[in-house]
Amino acid sequence: MLFLMYWLSRFVFPNRSLAVLLEYKHLVEALHNHTDVGFSPTVLAHLYKNLHSATLDHPLNIFAPGTFWMI
């Protein structure tokens, strides 16, 4: 379960601090227990959070944090 949390924090939902975030713990638990989970609301929430950060916190920064490679 810890590997799944690390993998999601590092490759799917990266952040600027490169730390393992606990906000995706519900997703990790669902993946670990092999239950059906909706992945798209989590991805969209992450993208919206990063778009907000890129437009308000760091305007015109082409190296803004987050997963803009998904867009």
Summary of the structure (lengths in Angstrom):
residues: 71
radius of gyration: 13.0
end to end distance: 27.9
largest distance: 41.4
contacts: 152
relative contact order: 0.15
helix: 61%
strand: 0%
